[in-house]
Amino acid sequence: MLRFASLLFLLTGGHSVTAPTLPGERVVRNAYRMYDGKWFKTVFFAQRTEVSADPTLGTEPRVETWYVAVQPPGLTRIDVAPALTGRALLYRGDSTYEYGKGQLRGAHPGGREPLYILLHDLHSARPEKTIATLRRYGFDFSRTHERVWDGEKVIVVGALAGDTVSNQFWLEKRRLILVRLIERNGADPRRPLDARVTGYERAGHGWLEHSIRLFLGGRLSMVEDYTNIHIDAPPEPGLFDPVPYHLPRWLGAGKDLFG
């Protein structure tokens, strides 16, 4: 009996067969092509992070200062009011490192969440890598549709019209930048994530969001607002290396500006 691959070879006259590009894959490729080589190299900012009270988790409302450094694609470091807490998260490629009280608390596989990938890696990483990573997170690239969101035409990847449950990301059609992300919540399926991104401003030849609202199960969970933004400043050596914790020079004393 002929193996399937051999039969396919005979049926196609010996020519190789390439799988058709799915609609969502074309969107990712177009987003990369629009900014290829133009996206900013680094961004540093202080973030006011307001966390809402969560009766489900028994947590109280709080405001924190997050110092965020991003070098797309693949590198993000978040220092949480480090002069007080010594807490930090380092996303490096496909690994995550967690620090607490100035000590490395854990390292595990699994890199940046889809939100970080779609904000900047989408425009700076090879589209094949972006597509593969997002597919692992459960986005279906065969499903797309267009609609209007906040007065702008958007392209939705991961869902057909009327589907607000499947993992999906919404890109403004004109600039192909993220405005909304809906994602199932593995920790609590009853409370899906809904991230809404606003306040974009020019950052070199790319765009930087200035505000993110995160909802869990329709309830506002976190508000992120950016201040003290620096584009394309050179990163200090070792900033994104998983070495023993140290206070990065770029954030000065690392004061808690908002908490």
N, C-alpha and C positions, 0 to 999 in steps of 0.2 A: 504494500500500500504506500502510495506517495505521501510523504510528509506534507503538511499544509504549506510550509515555506516553499518547498519544491514545486507544488502545484501552482502556487501564486506566481512563481517565477515563470512557469510555462504559460500561464494565462495572460501575463502581461508582456509576453514576447521578450522576456529577459531584462526588461527595464525595472529599475528600482521603483518602489511605490512609497511615496511620502504621505504621511497622514495629513489630512486637511487641517489647516489652521482654524481653530475654533474662534468664534466671535470675540470672546473675552480675551483670548491671547492677542488678537489684533489690537485691542484697546491698550493692553500693556505695552506692546511694541511701539504703538504710536506715541504713548506718553514718554517712553524712553527716547524715541527719535526726535521728539519736539525739543528736548533739552540736552541731547547728547553732547557731553563736554562743556555744557554751559552752567550746570547746577553748581551751587556754591560748594567749596571744599570742606569748610568747617563752619559751625555756628556755636556760639557760647551765649547763654542767657541765664538770668535769675528768674525763677518761676514762682509766682504766688499760687499755692495749692490749697484750695479750700475743700476739705473732706466733710461731707454731710454726716449727720448722725444716722446710724443704721441699727434699727431695733432688732433686725434678724441676727446681727453679729454682736449686739450689745455694746456698740462703740458710740462715743460722744463726738460731737462736731469739733473740728480743729482746723487751724490754719498753719501751714508749714512753708518754709523756704526751701525750694529745690534749686540747686545749681546744676545746670544741664550743659553738657558738652557733646556735640554730635559731629562725627566725621563720616559722612556717607561714602560708600555703602558699608553698613555692617557694624559700625562702632558708635556706642552711646554710653555715656557715664552720667549718673545722677548722684550727686552728693546732697544729702538731706541735712540742712543746717549743720554742717559738719563740725563747727566749733562747739556745738552742744551735744550732738548725737553720735558722731563718727559713723553714721549709717551711709551706705552707698550701694548702688547697683551698677555693675559693669556688664554691658552686653558686648560681646566680642565674637563676631562671626556667628557660629552656631553654639556658643556656650554663654552661660550666665554665671556671674560671680556676685555673691552677696556679702556685704561687710556690716558689722555692727560693733559699736564701741571701739572702733579703730582696728578691729580684728576681722580676718576672713572667716565668715561663718559657714559658707557653703559654696560649692561649685558643681554645676550640673549641666548636662547637654540641653540644648534648646535655646535658641538665640532670641532675637527681638520679636515682639508680638506683631501681628499684622498691622496694627496702627502705626508703629514706627516704620515698618517696611513700606507702607503705602504713602507715608508722608514724604519720604526722601529717597529710599532705595529704589523705589519705582522709577525715579528719574536719573539714577546714577549707576545702578547695577545692571549687568547684562540681563535683558528680559527673560532669557531662558532660566536664569537662576531665580528671578522673582516669581515667575510662573510656577516653577517646581516647588518653591517654598510655600506659596499661597495654596497650591493644590494640596499640600500636606496638611494645611489648616482647614481643609474642607470646602474650598471655593470651587464652584462648578463653572468652568469657563465656556461651557456650551450654552449657558443661559445669560442673556443680556436684554435690556430694554432701555428706552429713553423716557424721561419724564421731566417735570419742572420742579425745582426745589429752591425756595427762597428767591423766586423770580428769575432763576437761571436754568437753562437747559442742562440736564445731567445725563450721563451714561451710567447705568447700573450694571455691574458685572456680578454674576452669581445667582441671579433670580429673574424670573419672568414677571411681567406686570401683575400686580396684585399680591405678590409673595413678599411678605415682610418678616418672614421667619428664617429662611435660609441664610447662610453666611453670604454677605454681599457687601460690595463697596461701591460708593457713588462718587464719580468724578465729574467736576464741572466740565462741560463739553468744550467750552472755548479754550480753557487753559490746561485741561487734563490734570487737575489737582484735586486732592481728596476733600470732600465736603461732608461725607457721612460714611460710617462703617457700622454694620449690624452683624453681630457674631454671637453664636450660641455660647452659653456660659457652662463650661464643663464642670465647674465647682457647684453650680446651682442652676440646673436647666430651666427652672421656673423664672429666672431673672436674666434674660439675654442682655448683652452689652449693646448699647446704642451710643456711638461717639459722634459728636457733631463739631465740625471744625470751621472756624470763622476767622475774620480779621487778617486775611492775607495781605502782605505788603511785599514789594520788590526786595529781593535779596540777591544782589548781583544780577545775573541773567535768569535767576530762578525766582521762587516765591517761598516765603516763610509764613506759616500760620502764627497767629498771636494769641489765640484763645481756643480752648477745647472744653466742651461740656460732655461729661460721661454720665450716662443713665444706665441703671440696672433695673430691669423689669419695669421700665417706665418711670422710675423714681430717680431724681437727680442725685448722683452719688459723689461726683467730684467736679470741681471747676479749676481749670488751669489757665493762668494768664501770664504772659511773658513780659519781662522788662529787662533793661540793661543789655541790649542785644549787640553782639559783635559778630560780624560776618568775615570769614576768611582770615581770621587771625591764626598764626601758626601755632599748632599745639605743642606744649612742652614735651620733651622726651619722656616716654614711659607713662603718659597720661592714661592710655588705654591698655596698659600691660597689667596682667593679673598678679601684681607683686604685693608685698605687705602694704597695708593702707598708709597713705600719706596725704596730707592736705595739698591739693593742687594749687600751684602758684597763682593761676589766673583768677581765682575767686577771693584773693586777699585773705582777710581774717576769717572768712566763712561765717559771717554773722547771720543770726536769724532775723532777716529783714522784716518778715511779715507775721511770724508766729507770736 
